[in-house]
Amino acid sequence: MRCSALPGDLIAAQCAWERTYRSLADPANQQQTTALRRRLLELSVRVRWHPY
């Protein structure tokens, strides 16, 4: 049985989510927390509700 590959847009969204989460945890980005939280929320919705 062959495993199906995940869609590229879902993988990209998950990678972006992880990068954003790491940026939010970085103390050097304290001036951008609101923008990073909004981006994280947007990506969370995209990953959670992806049709795959």
PDB file with SEQRES, HELIX, SHEET and CRYST1 records, atoms N, CA, C and O in Angstrom:
SEQRES   1 A   52  MET ARG CYS SER ALA LEU PRO GLY ASP LEU ILE ALA ALA          
SEQRES   2 A   52  GLN CYS ALA TRP GLU ARG THR TYR ARG SER LEU ALA ASP          
SEQRES   3 A   52  PRO ALA ASN GLN GLN GLN THR THR ALA LEU ARG ARG ARG          
SEQRES   4 A   52  LEU LEU GLU LEU SER VAL ARG VAL ARG TRP HIS PRO TYR          
HELIX    1 AA1 GLY A    8  ALA A   25  1                                  18    
HELIX    2 AA2 PRO A   27  GLN A   32  5                                   6    
HELIX    3 AA3 THR A   33  ARG A   48  1                                  16    
CRYST1    1.000    1.000    1.000  90.00  90.00  90.00 P 1           1          
ATOM      1  N   MET A   1       0.837  -1.165   0.000  1.00  0.00           N  
ATOM      2  CA  MET A   1       0.000   0.000   0.000  1.00  0.00           C  
ATOM      3  C   MET A   1       0.895   1.245   0.000  1.00  0.00           C  
ATOM      4  O   MET A   1       1.861   1.327   0.758  1.00  0.00           O  
ATOM      5  N   ARG A   2       0.561   2.199  -0.852  1.00  0.00           N  
ATOM      6  CA  ARG A   2       1.348   3.412  -0.965  1.00  0.00           C  
ATOM      7  C   ARG A   2       0.773   4.507  -0.063  1.00  0.00           C  
ATOM      8  O   ARG A   2      -0.442   4.692  -0.005  1.00  0.00           O  
ATOM      9  N   CYS A   3       1.631   5.220   0.627  1.00  0.00           N  
ATOM     10  CA  CYS A   3       1.198   6.329   1.477  1.00  0.00           C  
ATOM     11  C   CYS A   3       0.980   7.565   0.613  1.00  0.00           C  
ATOM     12  O   CYS A   3       1.763   7.851  -0.293  1.00  0.00           O  
ATOM     13  N   SER A   4      -0.072   8.276   0.901  1.00  0.00           N  
ATOM     14  CA  SER A   4      -0.313   9.501   0.152  1.00  0.00           C  
ATOM     15  C   SER A   4       0.527  10.635   0.744  1.00  0.00           C  
ATOM     16  O   SER A   4       0.733  10.709   1.955  1.00  0.00           O  
ATOM     17  N   ALA A   5       0.993  11.494  -0.119  1.00  0.00           N  
ATOM     18  CA  ALA A   5       1.806  12.628   0.318  1.00  0.00           C  
ATOM     19  C   ALA A   5       0.886  13.756   0.786  1.00  0.00           C  
ATOM     20  O   ALA A   5      -0.231  13.915   0.294  1.00  0.00           O  
ATOM     21  N   LEU A   6       1.371  14.510   1.720  1.00  0.00           N  
ATOM     22  CA  LEU A   6       0.624  15.672   2.189  1.00  0.00           C  
ATOM     23  C   LEU A   6       0.688  16.764   1.126  1.00  0.00           C  
ATOM     24  O   LEU A   6       1.684  16.880   0.411  1.00  0.00           O  
ATOM     25  N   PRO A   7      -0.366  17.563   1.022  1.00  0.00           N  
ATOM     26  CA  PRO A   7      -0.355  18.662   0.051  1.00  0.00           C  
ATOM     27  C   PRO A   7       0.722  19.697   0.397  1.00  0.00           C  
ATOM     28  O   PRO A   7       0.995  19.962   1.568  1.00  0.00           O  
ATOM     29  N   GLY A   8       1.317  20.267  -0.634  1.00  0.00           N  
ATOM     30  CA  GLY A   8       2.389  21.238  -0.448  1.00  0.00           C  
ATOM     31  C   GLY A   8       1.971  22.466   0.330  1.00  0.00           C  
ATOM     32  O   GLY A   8       2.751  22.992   1.124  1.00  0.00           O  
ATOM     33  N   ASP A   9       0.734  22.940   0.113  1.00  0.00           N  
ATOM     34  CA  ASP A   9       0.294  24.135   0.833  1.00  0.00           C  
ATOM     35  C   ASP A   9       0.105  23.867   2.319  1.00  0.00           C  
ATOM     36  O   ASP A   9       0.298  24.760   3.144  1.00  0.00           O  
ATOM     37  N   LEU A  10      -0.273  22.641   2.661  1.00  0.00           N  
ATOM     38  CA  LEU A  10      -0.409  22.286   4.074  1.00  0.00           C  
ATOM     39  C   LEU A  10       0.967  22.200   4.743  1.00  0.00           C  
ATOM     40  O   LEU A  10       1.142  22.662   5.870  1.00  0.00           O  
ATOM     41  N   ILE A  11       1.915  21.624   4.063  1.00  0.00           N  
ATOM     42  CA  ILE A  11       3.281  21.538   4.594  1.00  0.00           C  
ATOM     43  C   ILE A  11       3.864  22.941   4.768  1.00  0.00           C  
ATOM     44  O   ILE A  11       4.492  23.236   5.785  1.00  0.00           O  
ATOM     45  N   ALA A  12       3.655  23.799   3.778  1.00  0.00           N  
ATOM     46  CA  ALA A  12       4.168  25.174   3.853  1.00  0.00           C  
ATOM     47  C   ALA A  12       3.532  25.930   5.019  1.00  0.00           C  
ATOM     48  O   ALA A  12       4.217  26.669   5.727  1.00  0.00           O  
ATOM     49  N   ALA A  13       2.238  25.750   5.219  1.00  0.00           N  
ATOM     50  CA  ALA A  13       1.558  26.430   6.322  1.00  0.00           C  
ATOM     51  C   ALA A  13       2.069  25.934   7.674  1.00  0.00           C  
ATOM     52  O   ALA A  13       2.244  26.728   8.598  1.00  0.00           O  
ATOM     53  N   GLN A  14       2.306  24.641   7.795  1.00  0.00           N  
ATOM     54  CA  GLN A  14       2.814  24.093   9.046  1.00  0.00           C  
ATOM     55  C   GLN A  14       4.234  24.579   9.315  1.00  0.00           C  
ATOM     56  O   GLN A  14       4.573  24.892  10.457  1.00  0.00           O  
ATOM     57  N   CYS A  15       5.060  24.646   8.288  1.00  0.00           N  
ATOM     58  CA  CYS A  15       6.425  25.163   8.451  1.00  0.00           C  
ATOM     59  C   CYS A  15       6.405  26.634   8.854  1.00  0.00           C  
ATOM     60  O   CYS A  15       7.171  27.056   9.720  1.00  0.00           O  
ATOM     61  N   ALA A  16       5.534  27.407   8.228  1.00  0.00           N  
ATOM     62  CA  ALA A  16       5.402  28.821   8.580  1.00  0.00           C  
ATOM     63  C   ALA A  16       4.909  28.973  10.012  1.00  0.00           C  
ATOM     64  O   ALA A  16       5.347  29.876  10.724  1.00  0.00           O  
ATOM     65  N   TRP A  17       3.998  28.096  10.443  1.00  0.00           N  
ATOM     66  CA  TRP A  17       3.497  28.122  11.816  1.00  0.00           C  
ATOM     67  C   TRP A  17       4.652  27.899  12.795  1.00  0.00           C  
ATOM     68  O   TRP A  17       4.782  28.612  13.790  1.00  0.00           O  
ATOM     69  N   GLU A  18       5.481  26.907  12.502  1.00  0.00           N  
ATOM     70  CA  GLU A  18       6.607  26.598  13.389  1.00  0.00           C  
ATOM     71  C   GLU A  18       7.620  27.737  13.432  1.00  0.00           C  
ATOM     72  O   GLU A  18       8.138  28.061  14.500  1.00  0.00           O  
ATOM     73  N   ARG A  19       7.911  28.351  12.277  1.00  0.00           N  
ATOM     74  CA  ARG A  19       8.822  29.496  12.250  1.00  0.00           C  
ATOM     75  C   ARG A  19       8.253  30.670  13.044  1.00  0.00           C  
ATOM     76  O   ARG A  19       8.978  31.331  13.788  1.00  0.00           O  
ATOM     77  N   THR A  20       6.975  30.923  12.886  1.00  0.00           N  
ATOM     78  CA  THR A  20       6.331  32.026  13.597  1.00  0.00           C  
ATOM     79  C   THR A  20       6.331  31.770  15.103  1.00  0.00           C  
ATOM     80  O   THR A  20       6.569  32.685  15.891  1.00  0.00           O  
ATOM     81  N   TYR A  21       6.065  30.529  15.498  1.00  0.00           N  
ATOM     82  CA  TYR A  21       6.062  30.177  16.913  1.00  0.00           C  
ATOM     83  C   TYR A  21       7.447  30.391  17.524  1.00  0.00           C  
ATOM     84  O   TYR A  21       7.564  30.928  18.625  1.00  0.00           O  
ATOM     85  N   ARG A  22       8.502  29.968  16.808  1.00  0.00           N  
ATOM     86  CA  ARG A  22       9.871  30.176  17.298  1.00  0.00           C  
ATOM     87  C   ARG A  22      10.200  31.664  17.388  1.00  0.00           C  
ATOM     88  O   ARG A  22      10.862  32.101  18.330  1.00  0.00           O  
ATOM     89  N   SER A  23       9.737  32.441  16.410  1.00  0.00           N  
ATOM     90  CA  SER A  23       9.978  33.890  16.438  1.00  0.00           C  
ATOM     91  C   SER A  23       9.283  34.534  17.631  1.00  0.00           C  
ATOM     92  O   SER A  23       9.825  35.440  18.265  1.00  0.00           O  
ATOM     93  N   LEU A  24       8.093  34.062  17.924  1.00  0.00           N  
ATOM     94  CA  LEU A  24       7.348  34.601  19.059  1.00  0.00           C  
ATOM     95  C   LEU A  24       8.049  34.287  20.379  1.00  0.00           C  
ATOM     96  O   LEU A  24       7.977  35.080  21.318  1.00  0.00           O  
ATOM     97  N   ALA A  25       8.711  33.163  20.462  1.00  0.00           N  
ATOM     98  CA  ALA A  25       9.416  32.765  21.690  1.00  0.00           C  
ATOM     99  C   ALA A  25      10.768  33.471  21.835  1.00  0.00           C  
ATOM    100  O   ALA A  25      11.354  33.460  22.917  1.00  0.00           O  
ATOM    101  N   ASP A  26      11.260  34.073  20.774  1.00  0.00           N  
ATOM    102  CA  ASP A  26      12.567  34.736  20.791  1.00  0.00           C  
ATOM    103  C   ASP A  26      12.444  36.108  21.462  1.00  0.00           C  
ATOM    104  O   ASP A  26      11.660  36.945  21.015  1.00  0.00           O  
ATOM    105  N   PRO A  27      13.206  36.341  22.519  1.00  0.00           N  
ATOM    106  CA  PRO A  27      13.122  37.629  23.219  1.00  0.00           C  
ATOM    107  C   PRO A  27      13.521  38.819  22.336  1.00  0.00           C  
ATOM    108  O   PRO A  27      13.152  39.953  22.640  1.00  0.00           O  
ATOM    109  N   ALA A  28      14.251  38.588  21.274  1.00  0.00           N  
ATOM    110  CA  ALA A  28      14.676  39.673  20.388  1.00  0.00           C  
ATOM    111  C   ALA A  28      13.500  40.258  19.601  1.00  0.00           C  
ATOM    112  O   ALA A  28      13.614  41.348  19.041  1.00  0.00           O  
ATOM    113  N   ASN A  29      12.384  39.551  19.555  1.00  0.00           N  
ATOM    114  CA  ASN A  29      11.221  39.993  18.793  1.00  0.00           C  
ATOM    115  C   ASN A  29      10.122  40.579  19.677  1.00  0.00           C  
ATOM    116  O   ASN A  29       8.944  40.488  19.330  1.00  0.00           O  
ATOM    117  N   GLN A  30      10.475  41.164  20.785  1.00  0.00           N  
ATOM    118  CA  GLN A  30       9.475  41.695  21.715  1.00  0.00           C  
ATOM    119  C   GLN A  30       8.639  42.814  21.112  1.00  0.00           C  
ATOM    120  O   GLN A  30       7.504  43.025  21.539  1.00  0.00           O  
ATOM    121  N   GLN A  31       9.160  43.522  20.148  1.00  0.00           N  
ATOM    122  CA  GLN A  31       8.423  44.623  19.534  1.00  0.00           C  
ATOM    123  C   GLN A  31       7.379  44.141  18.534  1.00  0.00           C  
ATOM    124  O   GLN A  31       6.532  44.922  18.101  1.00  0.00           O  
ATOM    125  N   GLN A  32       7.429  42.862  18.162  1.00  0.00           N  
ATOM    126  CA  GLN A  32       6.544  42.327  17.131  1.00  0.00           C  
ATOM    127  C   GLN A  32       5.555  41.294  17.646  1.00  0.00           C  
ATOM    128  O   GLN A  32       4.995  40.540  16.851  1.00  0.00           O  
ATOM    129  N   THR A  33       5.329  41.239  18.930  1.00  0.00           N  
ATOM    130  CA  THR A  33       4.502  40.159  19.474  1.00  0.00           C  
ATOM    131  C   THR A  33       3.076  40.181  18.940  1.00  0.00           C  
ATOM    132  O   THR A  33       2.515  39.120  18.664  1.00  0.00           O  
ATOM    133  N   THR A  34       2.480  41.345  18.787  1.00  0.00           N  
ATOM    134  CA  THR A  34       1.099  41.414  18.297  1.00  0.00           C  
ATOM    135  C   THR A  34       1.000  40.874  16.880  1.00  0.00           C  
ATOM    136  O   THR A  34       0.116  40.072  16.577  1.00  0.00           O  
ATOM    137  N   ALA A  35       1.894  41.305  16.020  1.00  0.00           N  
ATOM    138  CA  ALA A  35       1.885  40.838  14.624  1.00  0.00           C  
ATOM    139  C   ALA A  35       2.157  39.339  14.548  1.00  0.00           C  
ATOM    140  O   ALA A  35       1.534  38.630  13.758  1.00  0.00           O  
ATOM    141  N   LEU A  36       3.084  38.860  15.365  1.00  0.00           N  
ATOM    142  CA  LEU A  36       3.398  37.433  15.358  1.00  0.00           C  
ATOM    143  C   LEU A  36       2.234  36.598  15.888  1.00  0.00           C  
ATOM    144  O   LEU A  36       1.960  35.516  15.367  1.00  0.00           O  
ATOM    145  N   ARG A  37       1.557  37.084  16.905  1.00  0.00           N  
ATOM    146  CA  ARG A  37       0.385  36.360  17.428  1.00  0.00           C  
ATOM    147  C   ARG A  37      -0.739  36.301  16.413  1.00  0.00           C  
ATOM    148  O   ARG A  37      -1.408  35.278  16.275  1.00  0.00           O  
ATOM    149  N   ARG A  38      -0.946  37.407  15.699  1.00  0.00           N  
ATOM    150  CA  ARG A  38      -1.973  37.412  14.652  1.00  0.00           C  
ATOM    151  C   ARG A  38      -1.621  36.441  13.545  1.00  0.00           C  
ATOM    152  O   ARG A  38      -2.480  35.711  13.051  1.00  0.00           O  
ATOM    153  N   ARG A  39      -0.345  36.434  13.152  1.00  0.00           N  
ATOM    154  CA  ARG A  39       0.115  35.511  12.107  1.00  0.00           C  
ATOM    155  C   ARG A  39      -0.034  34.065  12.573  1.00  0.00           C  
ATOM    156  O   ARG A  39      -0.451  33.205  11.796  1.00  0.00           O  
ATOM    157  N   LEU A  40       0.298  33.793  13.818  1.00  0.00           N  
ATOM    158  CA  LEU A  40       0.169  32.447  14.362  1.00  0.00           C  
ATOM    159  C   LEU A  40      -1.285  31.996  14.373  1.00  0.00           C  
ATOM    160  O   LEU A  40      -1.583  30.845  14.055  1.00  0.00           O  
ATOM    161  N   LEU A  41      -2.182  32.893  14.734  1.00  0.00           N  
ATOM    162  CA  LEU A  41      -3.602  32.567  14.717  1.00  0.00           C  
ATOM    163  C   LEU A  41      -4.083  32.274  13.293  1.00  0.00           C  
ATOM    164  O   LEU A  41      -4.807  31.305  13.064  1.00  0.00           O  
ATOM    165  N   GLU A  42      -3.685  33.101  12.359  1.00  0.00           N  
ATOM    166  CA  GLU A  42      -4.063  32.891  10.951  1.00  0.00           C  
ATOM    167  C   GLU A  42      -3.563  31.536  10.439  1.00  0.00           C  
ATOM    168  O   GLU A  42      -4.300  30.803   9.779  1.00  0.00           O  
ATOM    169  N   LEU A  43      -2.321  31.217  10.747  1.00  0.00           N  
ATOM    170  CA  LEU A  43      -1.757  29.938  10.299  1.00  0.00           C  
ATOM    171  C   LEU A  43      -2.410  28.757  11.018  1.00  0.00           C  
ATOM    172  O   LEU A  43      -2.597  27.696  10.422  1.00  0.00           O  
ATOM    173  N   SER A  44      -2.753  28.930  12.281  1.00  0.00           N  
ATOM    174  CA  SER A  44      -3.423  27.863  13.027  1.00  0.00           C  
ATOM    175  C   SER A  44      -4.756  27.508  12.381  1.00  0.00           C  
ATOM    176  O   SER A  44      -5.098  26.334  12.238  1.00  0.00           O  
ATOM    177  N   VAL A  45      -5.499  28.531  11.995  1.00  0.00           N  
ATOM    178  CA  VAL A  45      -6.784  28.298  11.324  1.00  0.00           C  
ATOM    179  C   VAL A  45      -6.567  27.604   9.991  1.00  0.00           C  
ATOM    180  O   VAL A  45      -7.283  26.663   9.648  1.00  0.00           O  
ATOM    181  N   ARG A  46      -5.577  28.072   9.241  1.00  0.00           N  
ATOM    182  CA  ARG A  46      -5.300  27.479   7.921  1.00  0.00           C  
ATOM    183  C   ARG A  46      -4.934  25.993   8.043  1.00  0.00           C  
ATOM    184  O   ARG A  46      -5.414  25.164   7.270  1.00  0.00           O  
ATOM    185  N   VAL A  47      -4.081  25.666   9.021  1.00  0.00           N  
ATOM    186  CA  VAL A  47      -3.663  24.268   9.199  1.00  0.00           C  
ATOM    187  C   VAL A  47      -4.820  23.423   9.725  1.00  0.00           C  
ATOM    188  O   VAL A  47      -5.048  22.312   9.245  1.00  0.00           O  
ATOM    189  N   ARG A  48      -5.543  23.942  10.700  1.00  0.00           N  
ATOM    190  CA  ARG A  48      -6.634  23.173  11.316  1.00  0.00           C  
ATOM    191  C   ARG A  48      -7.766  22.874  10.337  1.00  0.00           C  
ATOM    192  O   ARG A  48      -8.308  21.769  10.344  1.00  0.00           O  
ATOM    193  N   TRP A  49      -8.127  23.830   9.506  1.00  0.00           N  
ATOM    194  CA  TRP A  49      -9.272  23.665   8.625  1.00  0.00           C  
ATOM    195  C   TRP A  49      -8.883  23.310   7.184  1.00  0.00           C  
ATOM    196  O   TRP A  49      -9.702  23.436   6.273  1.00  0.00           O  
ATOM    197  N   HIS A  50      -7.666  22.879   6.980  1.00  0.00           N  
ATOM    198  CA  HIS A  50      -7.266  22.449   5.645  1.00  0.00           C  
ATOM    199  C   HIS A  50      -8.088  21.232   5.244  1.00  0.00           C  
ATOM    200  O   HIS A  50      -8.281  20.333   6.062  1.00  0.00           O  
ATOM    201  N   PRO A  51      -8.577  21.179   4.012  1.00  0.00           N  
ATOM    202  CA  PRO A  51      -9.453  20.079   3.619  1.00  0.00           C  
ATOM    203  C   PRO A  51      -8.796  18.701   3.606  1.00  0.00           C  
ATOM    204  O   PRO A  51      -9.503  17.696   3.534  1.00  0.00           O  
ATOM    205  N   TYR A  52      -7.470  18.622   3.671  1.00  0.00           N  
ATOM    206  CA  TYR A  52      -6.816  17.320   3.670  1.00  0.00           C  
ATOM    207  C   TYR A  52      -7.126  16.583   4.946  1.00  0.00           C  
ATOM    208  O   TYR A  52      -6.664  15.458   5.138  1.00  0.00           O  
TER     209      TYR A  52                                                      
END                                                                             
